[in-house]
Amino acid sequence: MTIALGTPTVDGVREAMAALREWQDDGAPMQLHPGDLGWHYRFGAAETASVIRTWSRAGRIVAVGMLDSPRLLRMTVAPDTFQDEDLARQLAEDFSLPEHGVLPEGAVSVEAPLGLLLHDLLSEEDWGVDEPWTPLFRDLTEPVEDPGVRITPIGPDQAQDFADVLRSAFDTSRPTSEYRRSMSAAPFYADARCLGAYDDQGEVAAVVTVWSAGPGRPGLVEPMGVHAGHRGRGYGRAITLAGASALRELGSSSARVCTPSSYAGAVATYRAAGFERRGEVRDRVRAG
């Protein structure tokens, strides 16, 4: 049966979001989450729709991908298709042929969950692996401990605080106050929370955005950042705990996040907030 590759309209993004929500499960490996699409909405609805790719069979979406950059595709598939040979071969072909409109010529990367037959096919085509990332998970069955600092919601009026912390945390000039405003327009944002941790002088020290996939499903931390001027004072742990608590209030069964293994400080922060480290994962890469 034919597998159709497509790019949704702005309205069609909701269908891709719904599929991703349905596929989230505590037993599943780290994979593309609807919150990843929600976070991408900081660039606007039309831009987000343009970077999404869907693969459908008999009217059902069986795979969803998101171009995090023109040369990096993050993707996952329906749980019952991890070993589906027809889908795996279609994906491998679409990733390898620039004329299919997924990835360009030259060096490219694909983030795919462990356990996909796709990995075997990419290995046969001499795709290599990139630097390791560390997935971290926290069970939310029990209440989350108090973060110990003042936590408040980050709304549109605090959009500049949000941007300033992320600029400092990731040493980049890209985040703007418009990020927070555009993000709130995401179809999924009703199930998200954006929080800030404040010091004794009322200055924002850290921020986090968390995304629920619905009751009984794992939620995502994306992003979390601590202002450079407040590092080493426990604000990273505090804001992560606050985010985990917010997810629990939304009904999430667990919280998950993935960070480069080389970011030892980030890994330590999440572990201090009760997250358990899982086996490292690596993107698949095709050399230029």
Secondary structure, DSSP 8 states (H G I E B T S, - for coil): --EEEE---TTTHHHHHHHHHHH--TTS-S---HHHHHHHGGG-HHHHHHTEEEEEETTEEEEEEEEEETTEEEEEE-GGGTT-HHHHHHHHHHHH-GGGSSS-SSSEEEE--TT-THHHHHHHTT-EEEEEEEEEEEE-SS-----SSEEEE--GGGHHHHHHHHHHHHT-S---HHHHHHHTTSTTGGGEEEEEEE-TTS-EEEEEEEE--STTSEEEEEEEEE-GGGTTTTHHHHHHHHHHHHHHHTT-SEEEEEEETT-HHHHHHHHHTT-EE---EEEEEE--
